């Protein structure tokens, strides 16, 4: 019996030097990179090949590079004969998933991503803050703890035992102390430039929503499970409305994996650099996961029957 496969696309934090290998194999790759550099005004090629970790962590570099890399990996999977039944993306990865699903062209999505990265970077520069990963406590317990602390919110519910908290510097210091006292196994500061997926990013979300209203969206060719609802959508207007709230809303990735499983998806194929989402899926009983970077596609298709 053939597996039911979903393509999943990683977000910021998965970027690394040399990440453009899948994109480089596609016709039109140079044209897309030219467009990305023209839109952003940044030397994206150089940073992707020879940049520093600090440069790659810059939202303005990371988002367009990840978008193109994720999209190229998804195109590679489809061209290799993988037939997914659904798609999902973690934060920035959702915009790549929507391009692969045909909601907009890769070029139109690139314009949105470059503006998204610029808006988020601008707000982050004006609003000090950050993000930390909390290991060893469940999201429900963390939410109850944060309810009594000003300036902190759950940003990503990644999996059982791994939750990301976003907030102001003072809020994160206070939260770290309380969470450690509540039994957190480890709290890890993340290399991000601001308090993403929190209400502090509302100015960016408002301006991005204006851009989305002016963009042309088509119905998705496959269901896309979106971050703000952890529910599938194919209708263009539903997708647009959910995407508009993503910047300030938590990434509901645990719920997304469970929803994919409830839709009879049995295998996730991670399309993009690294294997972060593959690791998270290992904590969900009944789901198998593979990272396209670490997997021969023909072997994958034979193994899972895709």
Secondary structure, 3 states (H helix, E strand, C coil): CCCCEEEEECCCCCCCCCCCHHHHCCCCHHHHHHHHHHHHCCCHHHHHHHCCHHHHHCHHHHHHHHHHHHHHHHHHHHHCCCCCCEEEECCHHHHHHHHHCCCCCHHHHHHHHHHHHHHHHHHHHHCCCEEEEEECCCHHHHHHHHCCCCCEEEEEEEECCEEEEEECHHHHHHHHHHHHHCCCCEEEECCCCCCCCCHHHHHHHHHHHHHHHHCCCCCCCCEEECCCCCCEECCHHHHHHHHHCHHHCCECHHHHHHHHHHCCCCEEEECCCCCHHHHHHCCCCCCEEEEHHHCCHHHHHHHHCC
